[in-house]
Amino acid sequence: MASLPDRPDIGQLRTQAKELKRAFEQGDPSASKRVLQSHPKFAGLPSERLEHWHLGLRDAQIVIARELGFRSWNDLLTEVDPQAGPRWDSSRSQDIQRRAFQEAKTLRQGFCTDDHFLLALLNPPQPTAASTVLNELGLTYEGASEHVAVFAKKKRRDRGTPSTPAFQLVLGWSQGIALGMNATEVTDEHVLLALVFGDLMGESSLLRFDVDPEEVVSALKAKGVNTPSLTPPTSLMPLRGPYGPWVYFPVEQFQAVTQEVARRHPPGSIWWGTNKSKWKKGYWYVHGEDEIPMEEIVRSVVKDKGSVEVLSFSEGIGLESASAPRRYRDKPLV
């Protein structure tokens, strides 16, 4: 193990990391030996493990830091230049992500979404200001879990759990809020504020759980949590629901059906959606708010009226959310 010189230079340390990376790429045996000795992924392993390995700049920096007796490159830089101020710590971002994925895994759900962030906030290792505020506003872990379990598709145990765009948006907003407040790490409170201020569908996703975003901000302030100087956004979108039936039709009629629905109810006027059926092979469905006479619209353009099947909202979402395809019933439900 080496030691820092009397007057360490940050620029020189960065140059050393780049030189190590370059030497490794050129096949220098001494560079490979250093990686095997100091990189936490390879220490004590046979040299074959380095075959076809791409040594990134981050890897080279870790090797330099370990050789000098530091746990990480970040720790090394802090020691070399203590006047540079506190550095951003990404470990807390990784922690909240792991907790959110664990919530999805516990529910055996196929995707990790913004809702799983909320479950993670309600189920922290130790009580936090975020969990306390949510509980005081009437949202419990059990209640939120039941809500999330209804709308998410179950997965097979042997499959991984990918993140969704909503998950990535909340993560990015959390980091942005933390950085904007000069924090050194993401906390549960930053994630909660991301759910408050994030615009996923025209409004805060907390409203789906009957939690008022402005009450969350006020409660966090009362507990001494630093919050943005802005008030939460209010939706400019028309309110949704209640929802009408799910109407299924053959895939060949997709263009005709969607064009007719869009003609009568242009995007932005009232909510409706369409997708490929997960349980009814060769069929798509449309559903939306109950103000839309969806069955009448579909039957007006579909040539074979008997091919149309109509399900209630609860039955449609239950079939589409099922973990395995259901057998198609011979008799349509009309």
One Martini backbone bead per residue (centre of mass of N, CA, C, O) as a GRO file, in nm:
protein
  334
    1MET     BB    1   0.094   0.038   0.024
    2ALA     BB    2   0.060   0.350  -0.026
    3SER     BB    3   0.124   0.708  -0.007
    4LEU     BB    4   0.091   1.022   0.040
    5PRO     BB    5   0.214   1.294  -0.037
    6ASP     BB    6   0.278   1.594   0.096
    7ARG     BB    7   0.175   1.724  -0.202
    8PRO     BB    8  -0.100   1.665  -0.329
    9ASP     BB    9  -0.238   1.616  -0.667
   10ILE     BB   10  -0.519   1.600  -0.843
   11GLY     BB   11  -0.419   1.605  -1.134
   12GLN     BB   12  -0.215   1.370  -1.099
   13LEU     BB   13  -0.421   1.153  -1.018
   14ARG     BB   14  -0.581   1.162  -1.280
   15THR     BB   15  -0.346   1.088  -1.462
   16GLN     BB   16  -0.289   0.809  -1.338
   17ALA     BB   17  -0.560   0.685  -1.416
   18LYS     BB   18  -0.527   0.719  -1.724
   19GLU     BB   19  -0.261   0.558  -1.748
   20LEU     BB   20  -0.375   0.290  -1.643
   21LYS     BB   21  -0.589   0.252  -1.858
   22ARG     BB   22  -0.397   0.255  -2.102
   23ALA     BB   23  -0.216   0.017  -2.015
   24PHE     BB   24  -0.437  -0.195  -2.006
   25GLU     BB   25  -0.527  -0.169  -2.307
   26GLN     BB   26  -0.214  -0.253  -2.396
   27GLY     BB   27  -0.128  -0.507  -2.201
   28ASP     BB   28  -0.006  -0.444  -1.932
   29PRO     BB   29   0.090  -0.645  -1.674
   30SER     BB   30   0.115  -0.435  -1.441
   31ALA     BB   31  -0.175  -0.331  -1.462
   32SER     BB   32  -0.319  -0.599  -1.410
   33LYS     BB   33  -0.194  -0.646  -1.132
   34ARG     BB   34  -0.316  -0.396  -0.994
   35VAL     BB   35  -0.609  -0.475  -1.032
   36LEU     BB   36  -0.593  -0.752  -0.880
   37GLN     BB   37  -0.499  -0.616  -0.605
   38SER     BB   38  -0.727  -0.353  -0.578
   39HIS     BB   39  -0.980  -0.437  -0.703
   40PRO     BB   40  -1.278  -0.539  -0.558
   41LYS     BB   41  -1.360  -0.744  -0.799
   42PHE     BB   42  -1.041  -0.892  -0.820
   43ALA     BB   43  -0.932  -0.957  -0.559
   44GLY     BB   44  -0.772  -1.276  -0.567
   45LEU     BB   45  -0.801  -1.338  -0.863
   46PRO     BB   46  -0.768  -1.456  -1.154
   47SER     BB   47  -0.655  -1.331  -1.459
   48GLU     BB   48  -0.895  -1.439  -1.639
   49ARG     BB   49  -1.107  -1.223  -1.537
   50LEU     BB   50  -0.980  -0.992  -1.742
   51GLU     BB   51  -1.093  -1.097  -1.982
   52HIS     BB   52  -1.258  -0.863  -2.175
   53TRP     BB   53  -1.207  -0.624  -1.994
   54HIS     BB   54  -1.332  -0.301  -1.923
   55LEU     BB   55  -1.143  -0.027  -1.824
   56GLY     BB   56  -1.250   0.223  -1.660
   57LEU     BB   57  -1.204   0.518  -1.509
   58ARG     BB   58  -1.330   0.435  -1.244
   59ASP     BB   59  -1.154   0.185  -1.199
   60ALA     BB   60  -0.883   0.335  -1.194
   61GLN     BB   61  -0.952   0.517  -0.952
   62ILE     BB   62  -0.992   0.289  -0.747
   63VAL     BB   63  -0.708   0.179  -0.758
   64ILE     BB   64  -0.561   0.430  -0.664
   65ALA     BB   65  -0.709   0.458  -0.392
   66ARG     BB   66  -0.634   0.175  -0.276
   67GLU     BB   67  -0.323   0.214  -0.292
   68LEU     BB   68  -0.360   0.473  -0.080
   69GLY     BB   69  -0.593   0.374   0.144
   70PHE     BB   70  -0.877   0.401   0.004
   71ARG     BB   71  -1.207   0.324  -0.057
   72SER     BB   72  -1.233   0.582  -0.248
   73TRP     BB   73  -1.218   0.841  -0.462
   74ASN     BB   74  -1.376   1.036  -0.287
   75ASP     BB   75  -1.198   1.009  -0.033
   76LEU     BB   76  -0.940   1.107  -0.164
   77LEU     BB   77  -1.031   1.393  -0.250
   78THR     BB   78  -1.109   1.489   0.035
   79GLU     BB   79  -0.819   1.466   0.148
   80VAL     BB   80  -0.668   1.649  -0.058
   81ASP     BB   81  -0.945   1.860  -0.066
   82PRO     BB   82  -1.111   1.993   0.201
   83GLN     BB   83  -1.195   2.282   0.061
   84ALA     BB   84  -1.410   2.181  -0.161
   85GLY     BB   85  -1.616   2.037  -0.010
   86PRO     BB   86  -1.878   1.863  -0.030
   87ARG     BB   87  -1.983   1.559  -0.163
   88TRP     BB   88  -2.145   1.363  -0.366
   89ASP     BB   89  -2.375   1.096  -0.264
   90SER     BB   90  -2.496   0.799  -0.430
   91SER     BB   91  -2.584   0.578  -0.219
   92ARG     BB   92  -2.877   0.676  -0.152
   93SER     BB   93  -2.992   0.628  -0.431
   94GLN     BB   94  -2.943   0.320  -0.423
   95ASP     BB   95  -3.111   0.258  -0.172
   96ILE     BB   96  -3.396   0.345  -0.276
   97GLN     BB   97  -3.395   0.155  -0.515
   98ARG     BB   98  -3.375  -0.114  -0.364
   99ARG     BB   99  -3.637  -0.073  -0.203
  100ALA     BB  100  -3.829  -0.056  -0.445
  101PHE     BB  101  -3.759  -0.334  -0.568
  102GLN     BB  102  -3.846  -0.493  -0.317
  103GLU     BB  103  -4.144  -0.422  -0.337
  104ALA     BB  104  -4.191  -0.557  -0.611
  105LYS     BB  105  -4.094  -0.838  -0.522
  106THR     BB  106  -4.298  -0.886  -0.293
  107LEU     BB  107  -4.547  -0.850  -0.513
  108ARG     BB  108  -4.472  -0.979  -0.785
  109GLN     BB  109  -4.379  -0.752  -0.996
  110GLY     BB  110  -4.286  -0.661  -1.332
  111PHE     BB  111  -4.259  -0.357  -1.220
  112CYS     BB  112  -4.090  -0.049  -1.148
  113THR     BB  113  -4.233   0.226  -0.988
  114ASP     BB  114  -4.347   0.502  -0.830
  115ASP     BB  115  -4.510   0.333  -0.621
  116HIS     BB  116  -4.253   0.190  -0.495
  117PHE     BB  117  -4.142   0.439  -0.369
  118LEU     BB  118  -4.374   0.483  -0.173
  119LEU     BB  119  -4.343   0.216  -0.022
  120ALA     BB  120  -4.054   0.275   0.075
  121LEU     BB  121  -4.132   0.525   0.247
  122LEU     BB  122  -4.338   0.346   0.431
  123ASN     BB  123  -4.069   0.125   0.459
  124PRO     BB  124  -3.842   0.189   0.660
  125PRO     BB  125  -3.590   0.101   0.866
  126GLN     BB  126  -3.648   0.394   0.974
  127PRO     BB  127  -3.796   0.648   1.080
  128THR     BB  128  -3.929   0.928   0.902
  129ALA     BB  129  -4.052   1.214   0.790
  130ALA     BB  130  -4.200   1.089   0.551
  131SER     BB  131  -4.354   0.859   0.697
  132THR     BB  132  -4.492   1.037   0.910
  133VAL     BB  133  -4.652   1.222   0.722
  134LEU     BB  134  -4.814   1.004   0.573
  135ASN     BB  135  -4.949   0.887   0.824
  136GLU     BB  136  -5.084   1.157   0.923
  137LEU     BB  137  -5.247   1.163   0.629
  138GLY     BB  138  -5.352   0.836   0.609
  139LEU     BB  139  -5.099   0.671   0.500
  140THR     BB  140  -5.034   0.336   0.458
  141TYR     BB  141  -4.870   0.057   0.378
  142GLU     BB  142  -5.112  -0.133   0.349
  143GLY     BB  143  -5.292   0.050   0.174
  144ALA     BB  144  -5.090   0.095  -0.060
  145SER     BB  145  -5.045  -0.204  -0.132
  146GLU     BB  146  -5.334  -0.264  -0.219
  147HIS     BB  147  -5.342  -0.057  -0.447
  148VAL     BB  148  -5.098  -0.163  -0.615
  149ALA     BB  149  -5.187  -0.467  -0.650
  150VAL     BB  150  -5.430  -0.413  -0.851
  151PHE     BB  151  -5.244  -0.262  -1.106
  152ALA     BB  152  -5.030  -0.498  -1.114
  153LYS     BB  153  -4.834  -0.719  -1.266
  154LYS     BB  154  -4.749  -1.027  -1.245
  155LYS     BB  155  -4.466  -1.240  -1.192
  156ARG     BB  156  -4.229  -1.441  -1.244
  157ARG     BB  157  -3.982  -1.557  -1.039
  158ASP     BB  158  -3.751  -1.580  -1.285
  159ARG     BB  159  -3.778  -1.275  -1.319
  160GLY     BB  160  -3.713  -0.971  -1.369
  161THR     BB  161  -3.704  -0.606  -1.274
  162PRO     BB  162  -3.798  -0.343  -1.435
  163SER     BB  163  -3.794  -0.023  -1.515
  164THR     BB  164  -3.963   0.272  -1.550
  165PRO     BB  165  -4.009   0.587  -1.653
  166ALA     BB  166  -4.130   0.678  -1.382
  167PHE     BB  167  -3.895   0.589  -1.208
  168GLN     BB  168  -3.674   0.768  -1.345
  169LEU     BB  169  -3.809   1.038  -1.290
  170VAL     BB  170  -3.810   1.030  -0.981
  171LEU     BB  171  -3.507   0.998  -0.949
  172GLY     BB  172  -3.427   1.261  -1.095
  173TRP     BB  173  -3.590   1.455  -0.919
  174SER     BB  174  -3.455   1.387  -0.651
  175GLN     BB  175  -3.170   1.475  -0.733
  176GLY     BB  176  -3.245   1.766  -0.815
  177ILE     BB  177  -3.350   1.858  -0.541
  178ALA     BB  178  -3.094   1.804  -0.380
  179LEU     BB  179  -2.903   1.985  -0.547
  180GLY     BB  180  -3.079   2.250  -0.524
  181MET     BB  181  -3.027   2.224  -0.187
  182ASN     BB  182  -2.725   2.136  -0.124
  183ALA     BB  183  -2.709   1.841  -0.110
  184THR     BB  184  -2.523   1.522  -0.068
  185GLU     BB  185  -2.807   1.361  -0.072
  186VAL     BB  186  -3.052   1.131  -0.092
  187THR     BB  187  -3.371   1.136   0.046
  188ASP     BB  188  -3.685   1.061   0.134
  189GLU     BB  189  -3.779   1.357   0.110
  190HIS     BB  190  -3.698   1.396  -0.187
  191VAL     BB  191  -3.884   1.179  -0.299
  192LEU     BB  192  -4.145   1.300  -0.196
  193LEU     BB  193  -4.111   1.568  -0.352
  194ALA     BB  194  -4.118   1.434  -0.630
  195LEU     BB  195  -4.416   1.336  -0.595
  196VAL     BB  196  -4.528   1.625  -0.560
  197PHE     BB  197  -4.383   1.778  -0.827
  198GLY     BB  198  -4.436   1.568  -1.019
  199ASP     BB  199  -4.528   1.519  -1.378
  200LEU     BB  200  -4.694   1.245  -1.496
  201MET     BB  201  -5.037   1.337  -1.532
  202GLY     BB  202  -5.072   1.658  -1.442
  203GLU     BB  203  -4.999   1.538  -1.149
  204SER     BB  204  -4.977   1.419  -0.855
  205SER     BB  205  -4.949   1.085  -0.752
  206LEU     BB  206  -5.078   1.122  -0.459
  207LEU     BB  207  -5.379   1.153  -0.548
  208ARG     BB  208  -5.430   0.841  -0.581
  209PHE     BB  209  -5.402   0.837  -0.239
  210ASP     BB  210  -5.541   1.087  -0.103
  211VAL     BB  211  -5.301   1.308  -0.115
  212ASP     BB  212  -5.204   1.624  -0.028
  213PRO     BB  213  -4.936   1.797  -0.140
  214GLU     BB  214  -4.955   2.057   0.041
  215GLU     BB  215  -4.958   1.901   0.311
  216VAL     BB  216  -4.681   1.778   0.284
  217VAL     BB  217  -4.517   2.039   0.280
  218SER     BB  218  -4.616   2.154   0.550
  219ALA     BB  219  -4.524   1.910   0.726
  220LEU     BB  220  -4.223   1.924   0.657
  221LYS     BB  221  -4.174   2.208   0.759
  222ALA     BB  222  -4.263   2.148   1.058
  223LYS     BB  223  -4.001   1.936   1.066
  224GLY     BB  224  -3.750   2.096   0.915
  225VAL     BB  225  -3.777   2.065   0.613
  226ASN     BB  226  -3.646   2.126   0.317
  227THR     BB  227  -3.816   2.325   0.074
  228PRO     BB  228  -3.951   2.451  -0.175
  229SER     BB  229  -4.070   2.774  -0.275
  230LEU     BB  230  -4.277   2.618  -0.414
  231THR     BB  231  -4.574   2.514  -0.518
  232PRO     BB  232  -4.763   2.285  -0.609
  233PRO     BB  233  -4.911   2.156  -0.864
  234THR     BB  234  -5.185   2.194  -1.088
  235SER     BB  235  -5.413   2.065  -1.281
  236LEU     BB  236  -5.508   2.106  -1.640
  237MET     BB  237  -5.660   1.857  -1.640
  238PRO     BB  238  -5.912   1.670  -1.666
  239LEU     BB  239  -6.103   1.486  -1.495
  240ARG     BB  240  -6.143   1.155  -1.407
  241GLY     BB  241  -6.410   0.988  -1.438
  242PRO     BB  242  -6.559   0.740  -1.450
  243TYR     BB  243  -6.540   0.415  -1.574
  244GLY     BB  244  -6.584   0.215  -1.829
  245PRO     BB  245  -6.580  -0.020  -2.044
  246TRP     BB  246  -6.441  -0.298  -2.204
  247VAL     BB  247  -6.358  -0.309  -2.556
  248TYR     BB  248  -6.348  -0.572  -2.787
  249PHE     BB  249  -6.139  -0.629  -3.087
  250PRO     BB  250  -6.013  -0.688  -3.371
  251VAL     BB  251  -5.707  -0.604  -3.503
  252GLU     BB  252  -5.816  -0.521  -3.792
  253GLN     BB  253  -5.991  -0.270  -3.642
  254PHE     BB  254  -5.803  -0.058  -3.514
  255GLN     BB  255  -5.807   0.193  -3.698
  256ALA     BB  256  -6.112   0.240  -3.708
  257VAL     BB  257  -6.162   0.272  -3.405
  258THR     BB  258  -5.955   0.495  -3.323
  259GLN     BB  259  -6.051   0.708  -3.526
  260GLU     BB  260  -6.342   0.732  -3.415
  261VAL     BB  261  -6.276   0.810  -3.127
  262ALA     BB  262  -6.098   1.061  -3.203
  263ARG     BB  263  -6.322   1.214  -3.352
  264ARG     BB  264  -6.520   1.236  -3.100
  265HIS     BB  265  -6.245   1.225  -2.893
  266PRO     BB  266  -6.010   1.417  -2.863
  267PRO     BB  267  -5.721   1.475  -2.748
  268GLY     BB  268  -5.792   1.627  -2.420
  269SER     BB  269  -6.107   1.600  -2.368
  270ILE     BB  270  -6.095   1.281  -2.300
  271TRP     BB  271  -6.043   0.982  -2.153
  272TRP     BB  272  -5.852   0.732  -2.343
  273GLY     BB  273  -5.771   0.383  -2.438
  274THR     BB  274  -5.524   0.151  -2.589
  275ASN     BB  275  -5.467  -0.214  -2.641
  276LYS     BB  276  -5.326  -0.509  -2.615
  277SER     BB  277  -5.422  -0.810  -2.542
  278LYS     BB  278  -5.317  -1.058  -2.296
  279TRP     BB  279  -5.574  -1.286  -2.325
  280LYS     BB  280  -5.682  -1.202  -2.625
  281LYS     BB  281  -5.626  -1.328  -2.909
  282GLY     BB  282  -5.631  -1.084  -3.165
  283TYR     BB  283  -5.683  -0.842  -2.957
  284TRP     BB  284  -5.829  -0.536  -2.871
  285TYR     BB  285  -5.872  -0.234  -2.668
  286VAL     BB  286  -6.118  -0.008  -2.522
  287HIS     BB  287  -6.107   0.267  -2.282
  288GLY     BB  288  -6.291   0.487  -2.044
  289GLU     BB  289  -6.496   0.709  -1.984
  290ASP     BB  290  -6.844   0.691  -1.927
  291GLU     BB  291  -6.919   0.916  -2.142
  292ILE     BB  292  -6.834   0.704  -2.340
  293PRO     BB  293  -6.981   0.520  -2.610
  294MET     BB  294  -6.793   0.263  -2.676
  295GLU     BB  295  -6.971   0.038  -2.789
  296GLU     BB  296  -7.110   0.202  -3.012
  297ILE     BB  297  -6.853   0.282  -3.165
  298VAL     BB  298  -6.743   0.002  -3.231
  299ARG     BB  299  -7.004  -0.114  -3.373
  300SER     BB  300  -7.003   0.110  -3.606
  301VAL     BB  301  -6.715  -0.023  -3.744
  302VAL     BB  302  -6.759  -0.314  -3.706
  303LYS     BB  303  -6.847  -0.571  -3.902
  304ASP     BB  304  -6.838  -0.791  -3.671
  305LYS     BB  305  -7.044  -0.777  -3.407
  306GLY     BB  306  -6.976  -1.063  -3.264
  307SER     BB  307  -6.662  -0.980  -3.196
  308VAL     BB  308  -6.767  -0.819  -2.967
  309GLU     BB  309  -6.647  -0.738  -2.632
  310VAL     BB  310  -6.789  -0.681  -2.300
  311LEU     BB  311  -6.648  -0.532  -2.006
  312SER     BB  312  -6.596  -0.455  -1.714
  313PHE     BB  313  -6.372  -0.284  -1.544
  314SER     BB  314  -6.289  -0.504  -1.334
  315GLU     BB  315  -6.259  -0.742  -1.538
  316GLY     BB  316  -6.059  -0.620  -1.735
  317ILE     BB  317  -5.826  -0.556  -1.530
  318GLY     BB  318  -5.803  -0.846  -1.426
  319LEU     BB  319  -5.719  -0.985  -1.692
  320GLU     BB  320  -5.474  -0.795  -1.770
  321SER     BB  321  -5.330  -0.851  -1.472
  322ALA     BB  322  -5.273  -1.124  -1.512
  323SER     BB  323  -5.018  -1.369  -1.501
  324ALA     BB  324  -5.211  -1.533  -1.699
  325PRO     BB  325  -5.377  -1.654  -1.941
  326ARG     BB  326  -5.702  -1.675  -2.035
  327ARG     BB  327  -5.973  -1.836  -2.124
  328TYR     BB  328  -6.187  -1.813  -2.369
  329ARG     BB  329  -6.507  -1.723  -2.400
  330ASP     BB  330  -6.769  -1.812  -2.600
  331LYS     BB  331  -6.950  -1.614  -2.444
  332PRO     BB  332  -7.036  -1.312  -2.462
  333LEU     BB  333  -7.027  -1.005  -2.288
  334VAL     BB  334  -7.322  -0.768  -2.294
   0.00000   0.00000   0.00000
